[in-house]
């Protein structure tokens, strides 16, 4: 039979209300009384009910973490940053995988909120960005990752400078003499909404190179799209001498295709990725890419959410994450 708060009160010789105040760290309690209650809790093995505590504190000490693909090394590093930060605060994290599907993401977030989580950290798909901004409230705050939005009470963001990273990649390729640069963009949504596409386009135009919409393909941010997308672009537009890829997984797929087609990398086709995941230096040739501090994104997202939970009415400015070009063998 489970130990109850009444049992603890009887053992320690205090009222149930006093036990509740000790458990929930509320009100003024004499040190001697607190010690008696804690001793009784240890002796009886009492475990406070989270549901009961939530009724008092209006907090469940739980948050949601919603990703499109938990197998993606980029997102795994972010998750580690979130988990390492929240465990120190004794916050439990419910991880949801949506496959990048807007409806799955909606269901996951709605379900978590229905279960009264304190808040959520989301790596959103473009289609849900406005909806998420609307449902974010001070009592259940949401932090968006890699998505710049106007902050308001209950809504924060951690933003990697994607445009800058894409432009760094294009600048480098142009410096290497490339004029026909294709792009494999792994994000579902209009091209003018994908920050890496915008940065790619701006980079080309600043170098006097016309942007060609047909040289940008959109697909899922996985190796398989890198394989098929690179094959399609390189076969249809043989003038392409370089590929800028949305992430390192796509870039790795593109490397496979170039090898299959007998193309030398970087002589026949240079390839630049984005993210600098843990495998990018291990592939052959090693991948030139844009480095993003994934762990820090997770840390800052957790820090932002916890800050909003403590001060619900406070407006936090978007937290920026910088990027840098890492030059290796592929370009």
N, C-alpha and C positions, 0 to 999 in steps of 0.2 A: 504494500500500500504506500503510495507516494507521501513524502513528508510535506506538510502544509505550513503556511505562515502561522496558523493557530498553534501548531506543534512547537514552532520556534518561540512563540510568545510565552507558551506555558513553560518551556525549558529555561528561558532566560528571565522569567518573572516580570515581563513587561506586557503592555497592551499590543494588540495586533497592529494598531495604528503606528506605534513606535517602531515595530519591526519593519513596517512598510516604509517609514521615513528613512530608516537605516539602509534598507535595500535599494531605495530609489535616490539616496543621497539628497534628501530634502530636509529643510528646516534645521533648527538648532538641536543637536543631541549631545548630551554630556559624554565625554570620552569614556567614562566608566560604563555607562549604559551601552554605548556603541560596542565596546569590547565584549560585554556580556552577550549581546545579540550575535555578534560575529562568531564568538566561541560556540554558541548554540547551533549556528548554521553549519559550522565545520563538523561538530559532533554528530548532528543528525543527518548531514549530507543533503541539506535543503538546496534545491535548485529553483530560483525564482522563475515564474512563468513569464515568458516574453509577452504573451497576450495580456496578462494582467499588468505587467509593467508598462506596456504601450498605452493602456487605458489611463494610466496616471501621468506618464511623461509625454504622451502623444508622439513618441518615437519608438521605432522597432529596431533601431541599430542595424538596419539592412538597407542596401542600395542595389540597384540593377546596373549591369554592364552589358550593353547590347552591341554585338559585332555582326558583320556580314559573313565573315569566314574565320573561325577561330583557329583553323589550320594554317592560316597565312602567318609567316614568321614576323612580319611587320606588326600585325595586331597582337601576336603572342607577346612581343616585347612591351607593347603598351599595357597589356593586361598585367604583366609582371609589375610594372610601375604602379598601377592602380592597387594591386593586391598588397604590395609591400608597404604602401602608404596607409591603407585602411586597416591593416592588421594591427598597427600600432595604436589605433584608436578603438580597437575592439569592434570594428564594423564588419559585418558579414556581407559578402558580395554574391549575388545571383547572376551567373553568366548565361546570356542567351545568344544563340546562333541563329541568324535569319537567312543565310544564304544570299544576302544582298537583295532579297525580295521585299518590295515596299509593304505588301500586305502582311508578310510574316513579321516585319519590324513593327508595324502598327499593333498587331495582336500581342506581340511580346511586351511592348511598352504598356499597352492597356492592361494586360494581365498583371504585370508587376504593380502598377498603380492600384489596381483593384485589391491586391493583396497588401496594400498599405505600406509599401516600401517608403523610406524617407526621401529618396531621390534617385536619379539615374544618370549614368554617363553613356552617351550614345555616339557611335560613329555612323552618322545617318546617310541614307541614300537621298539623292537630290529631291526625289518625288515627295518625300515626307518632311522636308525642311520647314515649310510654312506651318504645317500641322503641328509639328513638335513645338515650334515657337509659341503657338497659341495655347497649348495645353500646359506649358511650363508655368508653375505657380510658386509663390514663396513657400507655401506649405509642403510642396513636393518639387523641389528645384531639379533642373536638368542642365547638364553640361554637354555641349556638342564638341566633338573633336574634328579638327581640320575643316571646320565650316564656320566662316565668319558671319556673325549675325549681330544686329544691334542688341546690346545687353539691356535687360530690365530685371526687376526683382524676380528671382526664380529662374533666370536663364543666364548661363555663362558659356564661355567658349575658350578652347585652346586651339590656336590657329598656327599651322605650319605655313611658312611663306612659299606656297606652291608656285606662284607666278615667278618669284625670284629663282627658284630651283630650276624651273623649265627654261628660263632665259639663260641661266648659267650654262645649261647643257647646250642650248642652241649657240650661244656665244662661242663656246669651246669648239663645237663642230665647224662653225664658220671659219674660225681661226685656223683650223686644220685644212681648210680649202673646200669644204663641202657646201654645195649650193642647192642640192636636191635632197632634202631631209624629210623623210616620212615619219609619221607618228602613230603608235599603237596606244590608244587611250582606253584604259580599262575601267570605265565608270559609266553606268547607265544614266543617260540624261542628255539634254541638248549640249552641243559642243561649246556654245558660248557661256555655259554655266560651269564647265569643268575648268578649274583654275589652272591646271597644267596645260590644257589646250590654249587657254588665253595667254599664258606666259610664252608658250611655244610660238604662237602667232605674233605676239609683240616682239619677240626676239628676231624672228625672220624679217618683219617689216622695218625694224630699226637698222637692219643691215641691208636694206634695199632689196630684199628678196620677197617676191609676192607670195602671199599665202594661198595655197591650193586646197580647197576643202576635200577633194578626192584623195589627197595623200594622208588623210587622217581617218583611221578606222577605229570604231568603238566596239568593245567586247568586254567579256568578263576579265577581271584582273588575275588571271591564272596562266600557268605555263602553256596550257593547250591553246589558248587564244594567241599567245606569242608565236606558236608554231604555225597555226593556220593563217593568222593575220599577216605575218611576215611573208609567208609564201604567196599570199594574194597580192600584197603590195609590190613585192619584188618581181613577180611575174608580169603584172599588169603595167608597172612603171619601171622598166629596167634602168632608167636614168637615175634612180635613187642610189645614192652612195652612202647614206647614213640613216639610222633609225633611232629616234628618241622614243623610249618606252615609258609608259605610265608608272610601272614599278619593276622591280628586279625579277619577279617571277615571269612577267611577259618578256623581259629582255633575255632571260635564260631560254625561253621557248624560241625566240628569234635567233639566238646563237645556234640552236639545233637545226633550224631551217637553213641557215646560211651554210652550215657544214653539209647538210643533205644536198644542197644545190651546188656544192663544190666551190663555194665562195670563200675567199680568204678574209679573215677578220684581223685587223681593221682595213686591210688594203683594198678589198673589193666592197666591203660594207662595214662601216663603223657602227657600233651599238653603244648607246648610253641608257642606263636604267635610272631608277629613282627609288630611294629608301635606304640603300646600303644595308641589306639584310645580312644575316650571319653567314650565308652561303655565297655571297657575291664575290668574295675573294678566293673562293675554292673552285669555282667553275673554270673551264679552260676554253678560251682565254679568260683571265680574270676580268671582272666587269667594272668598267668605268661607270660611276653612278653619282647620284646626289645623296649625300648623307643627311639623314634626319635622326635626331635623338629620340628614338621611339620610347625609351624608358622614361625620359623626362616628360614626354607628352602625358603618359599615364600618371606620373607623379603630380604634375600640375593640374590635371583634370580632377584627381582626387582631392587635392588641396583646395581647388576652387569650389567643389561641391561641399566639402566639409565647412568651408568658410560661409557659404550661403545657408547651410543648416544652422549655424550658430547665430548669424545675423540675416534673417530672412528678407529684410527690407533693403539691404545694402545692394547697390548696383556695382558689379565688378567689371572692369574693362576686359576685353579679350586678351588672353595671355599669348604673346607671340613666341614661336619657336623658329629659330634661324636654321639655315641650311648651308651646306658647302659642297663644292665639287671634289670628288675623289677620283683621281686619274689612275687607271690601271691599264690593262693590255687591250681591251676591246675597242678603244677609241683614243 
